[in-house]
Amino acid sequence: MQELDVDVAIIGAGPAGLTAGYLLSKQGKRVAIIEKDETYVGGISRTVEHDGYRFDIGGHRFFSKSQQVVDLWNEILPDDFIQRPRMSRIYYEGKFYSYPLRAFEALWNLGLWRSAMCMASFAKAKAFRRKSVKSFEDWTTNQFGWKLYSIFFKTYTEKVWGMPCDEMSADWAAQRIKGLSLWGAVMDGIKRSLGLNRKPNDGQAVKTLLETFRYPRLGPGMMWEAARDKIEAAGSRVLMGYSLEKLVSYRRGGWHVIADGKHGPLKITAGNVISSAPMRELVERIEPRPATNLAATQLKYRDFLTVALKIRSKDLFPDNWIYIHDSKVQVGRIQNFRSWSPEMVPDGDVACVGLEYFCFEGDGLWSSNDEDLVELAKREMQILGLCNPAQVEGGVVVRQEKAYPVYDEAYAQNVATVRDELETRFPTLHLVGRNGMHRYNNQDHAMMTAMLTVENILAGKRVYDTWCVNEDAEYHEAGDEGADADLTARNVSSDQAAALTSVRGVPERLRQYEINEAA
């Protein structure tokens, strides 16, 4: 058995784990990171390469309102960012619609008859509003009418989250669909047709999306490969192809990390452990076994897979990705990798796209063999009218397990239960990142949890409450006021607080009694 003795062991080489490893190694700490993937670092932010073509798993725009995160990106990858135009649209029955949705444009594209049906449905919804508004379906139907809801909200939302819209909480709809007024769009269109308004807003009160964004020229994995290289150059280790077997607590708060991999068993002894592994899997491997193991086993995840197709054609569309709201196909979103970066597609005469299918690990889609999935993707591209299957020169499948933590009716209590016990019994075990904390956060939020964790380890105490990231309006410091002047001197708290304005919403299921009552 290979044995290592380090200051900090890190489980998972995604953005959170590598951020922590990089910052700790800069401070002279000995670090060992284990990653179960044999080839790629970066987790869901990795870039997969096949025959010279590169695929971004999920799509990652490099933007953060935290200057601290931006500075770290520039420090790790100083010379390889490019500026790219941002464009995303909705695809429905052969036509493209702006994203965020512009109501007047949507009505125009739908045609006279269908638009009339939408307006009639809208009028009915306003005249006969659902009084008991509990579900996503209730809220959206009240806001736009059944017809527009069924076209632009229902199909895609159910594809992504794998549950019916009438079982999702209305709170998520109210948070997710902001600033769009169908009545405002209609009145705006009438005024423009009469020459009374020359500045259309299409019912969208506030523009919320950037027009351009920065992106590593060879994909997001380029960032995390550079971080790995810098960690190893500092004398620490990133060990690929090792899966966590056991995490054993021993005297004085230290840990034995037992892993197994392609080079045999591995034992790491460390004073602190940082984990970005899925909370459910981590708790199952801790010894002594936490009493909250049952709560952890009830945590659920949504998975997805990407089918990347090489198509003998010029680029099929200019978007970074398009959202597929058509119920005739299973695909939920299609990426155009050249629009992310021209260097990801080496042949100028070949378009390379990635069809994303949202699923649960072990279901029919997930379990299909790669050849069948490539054929499915080719058929669906033809159904959508986006390409002829004869143009497809090849394809490859990339699976991403546990892409999205599921916010079911019990998740918050289960997470709180696990967190309370781990923090009380194991103060030298630190949870970070999306899966480590069971939170659907952005890449920069995941990095921030790691940054705060590093500060806590260096201080030898919990100075920052990392669980406030992606939750409250500002980060909360724990402990006595003014206890760590160095943090204030480094202007940490003001930079970190800026990251919280881009919180991502996740739908929650209605509680069972609410479902029954609504029925």
Secondary structure as UniProt FT lines:
FT   STRAND          2..11
FT   HELIX           15..26
FT   TURN            27..28
FT   STRAND          31..35
FT   HELIX           43..45
FT   STRAND          47..50
FT   TURN            51..52
FT   STRAND          53..56
FT   HELIX           67..76
FT   STRAND          81..85
FT   STRAND          88..92
FT   TURN            93..94
FT   STRAND          95..98
FT   HELIX           103..110
FT   HELIX           112..127
FT   HELIX           136..144
FT   HELIX           146..149
FT   HELIX           150..154
FT   HELIX           155..161
FT   HELIX           165..167
FT   STRAND          168..169
FT   HELIX           170..176
FT   HELIX           182..193
FT   TURN            194..195
FT   TURN            202..203
FT   STRAND          212..216
FT   TURN            217..218
FT   HELIX           221..233
FT   TURN            234..235
FT   STRAND          237..240
FT   STRAND          242..249
FT   HELIX           251..253
FT   STRAND          255..261
FT   TURN            262..263
FT   STRAND          264..275
FT   HELIX           279..285
FT   STRAND          286..287
FT   TURN            291..292
FT   HELIX           293..297
FT   STRAND          301..312
FT   STRAND          321..324
FT   TURN            327..328
FT   STRAND          333..336
FT   HELIX           337..340
FT   HELIX           342..344
FT   TURN            348..349
FT   STRAND          350..359
FT   TURN            361..362
FT   HELIX           364..367
FT   HELIX           370..383
FT   TURN            384..385
FT   HELIX           389..391
FT   STRAND          392..405
FT   TURN            409..410
FT   HELIX           411..425
FT   TURN            427..428
FT   STRAND          429..431
FT   HELIX           433..436
FT   TURN            437..438
FT   HELIX           443..459
FT   HELIX           466..468
FT   TURN            469..471
FT   TURN            481..482
FT   HELIX           485..489
FT   TURN            490..491
FT   HELIX           492..497
FT   HELIX           498..502
FT   STRAND          508..509
FT   HELIX           512..518
//
